[in-house]
Amino acid sequence: PLSPPDGRGWPVVIFSHGLSGNADTYTELCRCLSSYGYVVMAMEHEDGSGSHATSRDGEVIQYKRPDSTPYSREKVTKFRAAMHQQRVDETER
């Protein structure tokens, strides 16, 4: 096994894709970070925020869109609240 060069441990990056993204989209960015010595953990969220995802049970998770009413910060905050809570729950597993 490799040992960190300074003996203190490896730096860790927890990567979370944005709305309509997914872990695959950012593979090159994560590889680049790891080439500098970071341990990169790229999460695939099961909350419907990604362009594609598959649950641990093999279920395909479809992208969830907000309704077609005009944009407002309040609308988006309310729409994404459940997604944010699910991400918190996922990281605590």
Secondary structure, DSSP 8 states (H G I E B T S, - for coil): ----TTSS---EEEEE--TT--TGGGHHHHHHHHHTT-EEEEE--SSS-SSSEE-TTS-EE------SS---HHHHHHHHHHHHHHHHHHHH-
